[in-house]
Amino acid sequence: MRDLALIGGFAGGVGLFLLGMGLMTDGLKLAAGPALERVLARWTRTRLRGLVSGALVTILVQSSSAVTVATIGFVNAGLLSLGQSLWVLFGANVGTTMTGWLVALVGMQFEIDLLALPLIGLGMLLRLTGEGSRRGALGTALAGFGVLFLGIDLLKDAFSGPVGGFTLPHWDGPLGLLALVLAGILMTVLMQASAAALVLAFTAAQGGMLGVDAAAAVVIGANVGTTVTAVIATLGATSNAKRAAAAHVLFNVLTAVVALILLPWLLAALGALRAALGLDSAPAARLALFHTAFNVLGVLLIWPLAGRLTVFLEQRFRSAEEDEARPRHLDRTVLAVPALALDALDREVRRM
């Protein structure tokens, strides 16, 4: 019975979380309209601006995969250069860490019923009274936010309630940590959402089923797993779009390798920082801090190497460019913003 309760709570919690995440992301994208895509296409002239815009847009739509696909689409359409796109993609990695903080500071600290149920009620009211409008889209996002937290609550109960005292096997040594990284990658690929893998790691650590170091390895794997979406988005795309996706993969893999090698020291340093700042010592909060720190560390590592990385990538994927019959600047991603679609069409006509 205990195993059935764990499986049921796990399946239901993950299902509600994914449903809520989907509703929230779709609602926020509709509520924002084409403004976010304009930001991605236009506000990326410098490294810092690209980094900030990628992070902010990801925080707003709560989906780094959506931002990654949009960015690759803009590169495919010629609206972003390869150099510009790199920093948007790296910024999206930093922005996605906000999901971890939402889970740690809201999902783990408050009575979920007091927060989630009113959000669902208010969201559905806005959706029913404003169908087809921005207000309706905002209602969808609010309802999704509430459903997301109900999913977290189910996972919390599954990992700490009927299975009290149950722990997963210890994963000591390099091979154990590598297995957990692979588990994080696999969960992200199967569920097509790194946030779901993060929530599982956070709730398992909070319930005592996983140690913080083991859960951190799952978080690293979830970060790598997000690259699959970028690779899929480049099927049939231009060479520059493939280069942008390759940069995304290289960044995430490099960051993961460094974080895994430095894991004990990084967790110790973050523990000292957390104590000095008086931050929450709960496992979920420690994991959220770790998730943010190692993504920021990745940006710091790649900053001085970006020029060489761009040159390296420009020497790859040359074959597609030789096919003059294939369009280079037309991409479905830009259709949502007429001005960007016309710009892409103009670029393609001039190329011909």
Secondary structure, DSSP 4 states (H G I P E B T S, - for coil): -HHHHHHHHHHHHHHHHHHHHHHHHHHHHHHHTTHHHHHHHHS-SSHHHHHHHHHHHHHHHT-HHHHHHHHHHHHHTTSS-HHHHHHHHHHHHHHTHHHHHHIIIIITTS-HHHHHHHHHHHHHHHHHHSTTSHHHHHHHHHHHHHHHHHHHHHHHHHHHSTTTT--PPP--HHHHHHHHHHHHHHHHHHHT-HHHHHHHHHHHHHTTSS-HHHHHHHHHHHHHHTHHHHHHHTTT--HHHHHHHHHHHHHHHHHHHHHHHTHHHHHHHHHHHHHHHT---SHHHHHHHHHHHHHHHHHHHHGGGHHHHHHHHHTSS-GGGG-TTS-SS--GGGGGSHHHHHHHHHHHHHH-
